[in-house]
């Protein structure tokens, strides 16, 4: 294990922070002091940076800091002595659960088994599967699971709403409570061994990219929740994606469309180190598994809150119902709520694919730009056009930043935007980073070729003319994984048929448009569009 895997140093304190504004309609949750260390990657130099967020909570960032030498020594020792035994125990438990699931599914299909609740011997075998899966968690270090509150019956609360959702180990709530049915991604059915076990749990499958599948999922949840049959409770992780548990993000509406009572269930992991959280930006699953099993034991707390009975107004408005349940759960957890959602993860992922600077902060940047009416504003277009002639464009102080964007210096959203862009905490920001982010926010749904065209002037010294070196910088944002530097050079030569040493963007577009290897540049991304906060 390298020390960079588990040991990160904090960045210096912020050199600039926005003014307090109690009445501002902020999107993310303000926090005092330093936050989690966020690894940044500059789109130009690709250098790794440590960044301390000091003005909002990003729920999709997780950093694991293990600096105590005694703890490090324990990890090394237990890796050699205990982890191999735990791996064997986990494998044996998983295989046992899979065998029981195969027995329970014998003579039937997944479609047939989901038509009615299990009964008789199949129900008994399902309990054996849950017991084997509980042994899997015990082998993986989860010896202790503490329960608080009283779990309601399926008739009292047909749906269990679980939050926060932060890890692959959150499924422990399923194996220790029945088991109930789950709502899961359709792809999980194809996972070796585990897919068969999930199928036997009578899940409700959803394909998040397919709008029709979502409607079908909601309809099935409604049918089960309102059915008079003895269906098990449905467990729903209402956030829809993993977070770092610093805040509760927007709940999806699936659990609340039926308009039936739900029981909120809280998950906590009161351990010295958080080796469980698996987010958009953080340690990988194998590292987390290893560090978790290199502990003597791991603790999990499960709290059942009182059943939430919706009002008539909430029954008619699932979004209101979801919001109010989230408020109750956030209060019980002692954390704030955040307007981030699963759709924001998709935006952040696309930004990272296109090597947009500060891709982890792109949602916060987008919302600041939206509040300032700058996403499609004239200043952004003009600054892009004359980018190469702007002095000190890599080190803009706040006053110059305000003047260039033509925004009042007292505007709190401008202060917030500057603070996010000033990730080095030096009191200055890069105009290039701002423009790359602004054009992405404007064109995130558009074809990639449109984005590349929009940012061309940022990388070119002579307007309309692109040199080979400038062409290489532009194509760094193309998300063409097989396009090496050598291939970019060959592509440039193929386009520059007159051997002038300069091409236009239209030359590149005309050359690439009908070639299969560049078809991804002409793909629209309508599925990532989501509503911004209202002004």
TASULGI-V567776 format. One record per helix or strand. SS is the DSSP state (a for helix, b for strand). FROM is the first residue (numbers start at 1). TO is the last residue. If there is no record, write none. Layout:
# TASULGI-V567776
SS|FROM|TO, SS|FROM|TO
This chain:
# TASULGI-V567776
a|3|6, b|37|41, b|48|52, b|61|61, a|69|81, a|83|104, a|110|113, a|120|139, b|144|148, b|159|163, a|168|175, b|181|185, a|186|190, a|194|200, b|204|206, a|211|226, b|234|237, b|247|248, b|262|268, b|281|281, a|285|293, b|299|308, a|312|316, a|318|333, b|336|337, a|342|353, a|359|371, a|378|385, a|387|389, b|396|396, a|398|405, a|412|421, b|429|429, a|431|443, a|448|454, a|456|459, b|466|466, a|468|475, a|485|495, b|503|503, a|505|512, a|516|522, a|526|528
